[in-house]
Amino acid sequence: MTGKQIEIAADGGRFDAYLAAPDAGKAPGVVLVTHIYGVDRDTQAMCDDLARRGCVAVAQNFFWRDQDSGVLAQGPEGGQRARARAGRIDVARAMDDLKRAIAEVKRHPRCNGKIAAFGYCFGGAYVWRAACDGLIDAGVSFHGTFVSKSMKQGDQPRCPVSFHYGDHDELAPPEELAAVKKTADATGAEFVIHPGAPHGFMMPSNPHHYHAAAASNSWDRALQIIDTLRSDTASA
């Protein structure tokens, strides 16, 4: 397994990303759409874990155009800055950046041409749009925020999508969970609630939010979905 920093050409410049890939074989690619704090050590560790399992994983800096573009520490100050820059993001340009990251992974010699997107918090909405736009072959959203706002009338994902939430998620209150579940049920997407889990349950570096059981169970499900994409033939 090899992990390294790369740059990807974009509209108006180049953005940085972390790439982890296996040393041999062909397998699916995974693009990780990070939480608002950026490509932190938890995100890189997930990329590394995916690479050890034979996937080509990329996590890109979605905030590279912002004046506050770096990785931010979780906490009161970092949280305020992270929320502010997330509010300033141009969604259309961010989706274009995501398309470019997907294309970069597809070109990798270890990728079999099939792509999954994993979204964390902020990233959940982008997974949904990528699935409905036909950009990916599978999508998993972990404790996504404001996902219902990204859902449009007539949406239909063109690949399997799996939503994972905790029932103690302060950023996804009951009305948000109900809205996402309604759309998931109507479109055939999977919707899973993990008892006792708060927002950010996937992030082990944040002991106030990490929930080991929810993280393990949702990660296992994501890996099962990845396994359905294991083939040497690219998707049509």
N, C-alpha and C positions, 0 to 999 in steps of 0.2 A: 504494500500500500504506500502511495506517495501523496503527500499533501503539500500544496504550495499556493502562493498568491499569484494571481494572473490579472490581466487587464482585458476588457472586452470593448470593442469599438461600439460607439453609440451615436445618436443624433446630438451633435454638439460637443463631442469629446470622447473620453474613454472612462469606463467605471471599473473599479477594483472588485475582485471577487476571490473567494477561497475555493480551490478545486482539490478534491481528493479522489483518487482513482486506483483501481487494482493494478497490479503489475502484469497480469495475464488474463486471457479470456475475454469474452464479450458478455455484457449484461445491460440492464436498463440504466438510464440516466435519471437522476433526481435533482430537481432544482428546488432549493429551500428558500422560501420567501420569509424573511426574518421577522422577529418582533421589532418594536420601535427602537430598541436599543442598538440594533445593528448586528454585524457579524461578530458576535462575541465568542468567548471560549466554549460556551455551551453549544452554540451553533456549529463551530468548527469540530467539536467532539462528535456531533451527530453526523457530520459529513465523513469524518474518519471512520465511524462505526459502519456507515453504509459502504464505504470503500472496502473495508475489511470483509464485508459480506458480498463483495463482487460488483458493487454499483459505482457508477461515475457520478459524484455528487458535487454540486456547485451551490454556493451561497453568495449572493451578490450584494453590494452596497446600494440599496435603493435610495439613499439620501445623498449621493455624491454631488448632486447639483446644489444642495443646500449649503448655506454658509456654516452650518453646524453639522458637518458631514461624517464625523468620526464615530467610533464605538463609544457608547455612553454607559456609565455605571448605573446599575439599578439602585434607586434611592430617591429621596425627595428632590434633590437638585437635578440629577440625571433624568428622573421621570418627567419633571417639568419641561426640560429641554427637549426630551424625546417626543412628548406629546405635541409640543409646539411645532417641531419640524414635520411630524406626521401630518399635522393640519395644513402645512404649506405645500405638501407634495402635489404635483400635477399628475393626476391618475392616468391620463392618456399617455403621457411620456413614460411613466413608470411601467405601464403595460407594454410599451414598445421596448423598454429595457428588458423586461421579462422575456419577450419574444427573442431578443438577441441572445440572452443567456441560454434559452432552450436550444437555439440554433448552434451555439458554441458547444453544448454538451453533445448534441447529435453528431457533430463533426469529430468528436473524440474517437480515437481508434479503438477504445475499449467499449464504446457504447453500441448497443445492438439496434439503435434507432428508435427505441421506445422510451417515452419520457413520463415520469410522474412529477407532480409538484406537491411539496409539503408546505403548508402555510401555518405560521405561528402568530397568534394574536392579530396584529395588523395584516399579516399575510393571508389570513383565511379568506378574505374577500377576493383577493387576487387569484386564489386557487379556483374559486367558483367561476369567476369570469373566464379564466383560462380553459376550464372544462366546457363551459357553454360556447366558447369561441372555437373549440376544436383544436386547441394548441397542444393538448396533452393526452396521454393514454390512461391516466388515473390521477386522482387528486385526494389529498388528505388534509383536513383542517384541524389543527389543535388549538383549542380555546380561542377561536376566532372572535374578533371584535367588529361590531357594526356590519356583520355579514349580510343581514337582512336589507341594509341600504344598498347593497350592490346587486340585489336580486331584482330582475326586471320582469314585467308581465310577459308570459310566454317563454321564459327561460326553460331550456332543456339541456342538461349536460350531455355531452357526446361521449362520455366515458364514465366509469365508476367514480363516485365521490363519497368520501366517508367523513362525517363531522364528528368531532369529539369535544365534549364540554364537561366541566365539573358542575355539580349542582350547587356549589358555593362560589360561583364566578360572579364577582361584584361588577364586572364590566359586561357581562351577558346576563342581565336580569331575566326573570321569568317571561316577560313579554317578548324579549329578543329570542329566547330559546323557543317559544311557541311559534314565532314567525318563521324561524329557520326550519323548525321541524315540519311545519305545514308545507313549506316548499320542498323540503327533502322527501316527505311522504308522497307528494304529488308528482315528483319527478323520478322516483326510484332511488334516490340517494340514501345512503346509510346515515343514521343519526343515533349517536351513543352518548348517554349520560353516565359519568363516573361518580359514584356516591362519595361525598365528602371532599371532593377536589375543588380547590379555588382556581382563580385565574392564574395562568402561568405555571400550571402544574408540571409542565415538561422541563422546566429549567432548574437543574440541581444546584446551581450556584446561588440561587435565591431560596434560603431555607424557610422563609416565611410563606412561600408559594408552592414550592416543589412538593409533589404528592407521589410517592414512590409507586403505589399500586396503580394509580391512574396513568402515570407515565409509562410503566411497564406494559400495561394492558393495551394502551392505545398504540404504543410503538410496535408491539407484537402484531397488532391488526394491520398496521401500515406495512410491515414486512410481508405479511401474507398477501397483501395487494400487490406489492412489488414482485412477489414470486409469480404472479399470473402474467407478468410481462417478460419473463425470462425466455428468450428465443433469439436465435441468430438472425431472424428475419425481421426487418423493420416493418412497422405498421404502415398500412396504406394511407 
